[in-house]
Amino acid sequence: MYTPKANEETRVEVLHALVRAHPLGTWTLFDGEELVTNHVPFHLDADRGPFGTLVGHVARANPVWRAASAVRSVVAFQGPQAYVTPSWYPSKVEHGKTVPTWNYAVVHARGLPTFIQDRDWLLVHVTSLTDAHEAAEPAPWAVADAPADYVERQLGAIVGVEIPIERLLGKWKASQNRPAADRAGVVVGLRGRGDRASADLVPTNEEA
C-alpha cells in the first residue's frame, strides 16, 4: 500500500481500534493460480502476538481453506471514507488551485493463516463472536437459543481461521496536506453531510 509519511499511522492501539470498529475484513491471498478475495468478519485477539491475531471462520464449502495453508495473505479493514469537494476550501476562493480528493482510513494486516476444524474450538469461537456483536442488541441472541442439533450441523459446515499478524499497516488520508483553514472547512462540510466519523479523522490545527 502506497503510504506517504504524512498519512502513515503506526500506533497499534489506533490500528486495533479501527479493526474492532470495522471488523469485516477483505482477505486476499494467492492460491497458486490466481488472487482470491473473501470477506470475513474477524475477531481481533490483541493479546496474542506483538500485533495481535485475527480469528474468524469460513464455509467448509469455500475452497480457500484447502488452498491457503502456508500462504501469506493480507486482510484490509476499511474505516471511515468520504469524498471531499474543493468547495469546502477557503483557498478555492483565494486562488482556485484546488482539486477534489477522497479521505479514508484503512488498516492492512499481513500474516500466515492456519485453519481449525476442532468442534470445541469452533463452538467457543462462534459463541464469543456472537456475544460480542449481540451485546448492543435490546434482546441479545445467543448460540444456545438455537436447537442443539441445528448448532452441530452449522459447526460442521464451517472451518476456523487464525492469522497471527506479522505486519500491521495503517493509512489515514485525512486532508493532512491542506492548510489549517481548508482542514477546518472539510470538517464543517463533512459534519454538515452528517458524516461525523470522517470529520473526526481530520487533524485539528494543533494535531497537524
MITOR-98156 format. One record per residue (C-alpha): residue number from 1; residue in three letters; x, y, z. Coordinates in steps of 0.2 Angstrom, whole numbers. Layout:
// residues N
NODE    nr   rest    east   north      up
NODE   NUM    ala       X       Y       Z
...
This chain:
// residues 208
NODE    nr   rest    east   north      up
NODE     1    met       0       0       0
NODE     2    tyr       7      17      -5
NODE     3    thr       8      27      11
NODE     4    pro      16      45      11
NODE     5    lys      24      49      28
NODE     6    ala      10      61      32
NODE     7    asn      -3      48      30
NODE     8    glu       6      34      40
NODE     9    glu      -2      28      56
NODE    10    thr       9      17      67
NODE    11    arg       1      17      84
NODE    12    val      -5      -1      87
NODE    13    glu     -19       4      98
NODE    14    val     -26      16      85
NODE    15    leu     -25       2      71
NODE    16    his     -33     -10      83
NODE    17    ala     -47       2      86
NODE    18    leu     -51       3      68
NODE    19    val     -51     -16      66
NODE    20    arg     -63     -18      81
NODE    21    ala     -75      -4      74
NODE    22    his     -75     -11      56
NODE    23    pro     -72     -30      58
NODE    24    leu     -77     -36      41
NODE    25    gly     -60     -39      33
NODE    26    thr     -56     -40      14
NODE    27    trp     -45     -55      14
NODE    28    thr     -34     -58      -1
NODE    29    leu     -21     -71      -5
NODE    30    phe     -13     -81     -20
NODE    31    asp     -20     -99     -21
NODE    32    gly      -6    -104     -33
NODE    33    glu     -16    -100     -48
NODE    34    glu     -25     -83     -45
NODE    35    leu     -28     -70     -32
NODE    36    val     -43     -75     -21
NODE    37    thr     -53     -62     -11
NODE    38    asn     -65     -66       3
NODE    39    his     -75     -55      15
NODE    40    val     -74     -61      33
NODE    41    pro     -79     -54      50
NODE    42    phe     -64     -56      61
NODE    43    his     -62     -55      79
NODE    44    leu     -45     -47      85
NODE    45    asp     -36     -55      99
NODE    46    ala     -25     -41     104
NODE    47    asp     -16     -51     117
NODE    48    arg      -9     -65     105
NODE    49    gly       7     -59      97
NODE    50    pro      15     -42      95
NODE    51    phe       2     -36      83
NODE    52    gly     -12     -47      89
NODE    53    thr     -21     -62      80
NODE    54    leu     -36     -62      68
NODE    55    val     -49     -75      72
NODE    56    gly     -63     -80      60
NODE    57    his     -71     -94      50
NODE    58    val     -76     -98      33
NODE    59    ala     -89    -110      25
NODE    60    arg     -82    -128      23
NODE    61    ala     -88    -127       5
NODE    62    asn     -76    -112       2
NODE    63    pro     -60    -119      -6
NODE    64    val     -49    -106       2
NODE    65    trp     -46    -116      17
NODE    66    arg     -39    -130       7
NODE    67    ala     -28    -119      -4
NODE    68    ala     -22    -106       8
NODE    69    ser     -11    -116      20
NODE    70    ala       7    -109      21
NODE    71    val       2     -94      10
NODE    72    arg       4     -77      17
NODE    73    ser     -10     -66      15
NODE    74    val     -17     -48      18
NODE    75    val     -33     -43      27
NODE    76    ala     -39     -25      23
NODE    77    phe     -50     -16      35
NODE    78    gln     -59      -1      28
NODE    79    gly     -63      13      41
NODE    80    pro     -72      30      38
NODE    81    gln     -71      36      20
NODE    82    ala     -78      51      11
NODE    83    tyr     -77      62      -5
NODE    84    val     -70      79      -2
NODE    85    thr     -76      94     -13
NODE    86    pro     -64     109     -16
NODE    87    ser     -80     119     -12
NODE    88    trp     -76     117       6
NODE    89    tyr     -59     125       5
NODE    90    pro     -57     144       8
NODE    91    ser     -42     143      -3
NODE    92    lys     -54     139     -18
NODE    93    val     -60     157     -16
NODE    94    glu     -42     164     -13
NODE    95    his     -33     156     -28
NODE    96    gly     -44     142     -36
NODE    97    lys     -29     130     -36
NODE    98    thr     -39     116     -28
NODE    99    val     -45      98     -34
NODE   100    pro     -57      85     -26
NODE   101    thr     -50      71     -16
NODE   102    trp     -55      56      -6
NODE   103    asn     -52      54      13
NODE   104    tyr     -51      37      21
NODE   105    ala     -43      27      34
NODE   106    val     -38       9      31
NODE   107    val     -28      -5      40
NODE   108    his     -19     -19      32
NODE   109    ala     -14     -34      42
NODE   110    arg      -2     -47      35
NODE   111    gly       1     -65      41
NODE   112    leu       1     -83      38
NODE   113    pro     -16     -91      40
NODE   114    thr     -20    -108      49
NODE   115    phe     -36    -117      49
NODE   116    ile     -45    -126      63
NODE   117    gln     -58    -140      62
NODE   118    asp     -60    -144      80
NODE   119    arg     -78    -144      85
NODE   120    asp     -75    -137     103
NODE   121    trp     -64    -123      96
NODE   122    leu     -77    -118      83
NODE   123    leu     -91    -118      97
NODE   124    val     -81    -107     108
NODE   125    his     -77     -95      93
NODE   126    val     -94     -93      86
NODE   127    thr    -101     -91     104
NODE   128    ser     -88     -77     108
NODE   129    leu     -91     -69      91
NODE   130    thr    -109     -69      93
NODE   131    asp    -109     -62     111
NODE   132    ala     -98     -48     105
NODE   133    his    -109     -42      91
NODE   134    glu    -126     -46     100
NODE   135    ala    -121     -36     116
NODE   136    ala    -128     -20     110
NODE   137    glu    -145     -28     104
NODE   138    pro    -160     -25     116
NODE   139    ala    -163     -43     116
NODE   140    pro    -147     -52     113
NODE   141    trp    -147     -68     103
NODE   142    ala    -136     -82     110
NODE   143    val    -130     -98     101
NODE   144    ala    -139    -108     115
NODE   145    asp    -155    -101     109
NODE   146    ala    -154    -112      93
NODE   147    pro    -158    -131      94
NODE   148    ala    -143    -141      99
NODE   149    asp    -144    -152      84
NODE   150    tyr    -145    -137      72
NODE   151    val    -130    -129      80
NODE   152    glu    -120    -145      77
NODE   153    arg    -124    -145      59
NODE   154    gln    -119    -127      57
NODE   155    leu    -102    -131      66
NODE   156    gly     -99    -145      54
NODE   157    ala    -102    -133      39
NODE   158    ile     -88    -121      44
NODE   159    val     -69    -120      46
NODE   160    gly     -60    -109      58
NODE   161    val     -46     -97      53
NODE   162    glu     -32     -89      63
NODE   163    ile     -20     -76      56
NODE   164    pro      -6     -71      68
NODE   165    ile      -2     -53      62
NODE   166    glu      16     -51      56
NODE   167    arg      14     -33      49
NODE   168    leu       1     -20      53
NODE   169    leu       0      -5      41
NODE   170    gly     -11      10      43
NODE   171    lys     -15      24      31
NODE   172    trp     -25      39      37
NODE   173    lys     -28      50      22
NODE   174    ala     -37      64      30
NODE   175    ser     -33      81      22
NODE   176    gln     -16      82      31
NODE   177    asn      -9      91      16
NODE   178    arg     -21     105      17
NODE   179    pro     -19     122      26
NODE   180    ala     -27     123      43
NODE   181    ala     -41     134      36
NODE   182    asp     -45     121      22
NODE   183    arg     -45     107      35
NODE   184    ala     -57     116      46
NODE   185    gly     -68     118      30
NODE   186    val     -68     100      27
NODE   187    val     -73      96      45
NODE   188    val     -88     108      43
NODE   189    gly     -93     101      26
NODE   190    leu     -92      83      32
NODE   191    arg    -102      86      48
NODE   192    gly    -115      96      38
NODE   193    arg    -116      80      27
NODE   194    gly    -119      70      43
NODE   195    asp    -103      61      42
NODE   196    arg     -95      64      59
NODE   197    ala     -84      48      58
NODE   198    ser     -75      55      43
NODE   199    ala     -74      73      50
NODE   200    asp     -66      66      66
NODE   201    leu     -52      59      56
NODE   202    val     -46      76      50
NODE   203    pro     -32      83      62
NODE   204    thr     -35     100      70
NODE   205    asn     -23     114      69
NODE   206    glu     -14     108      85
NODE   207    glu     -13      89      79
NODE   208    ala      -7      93      61
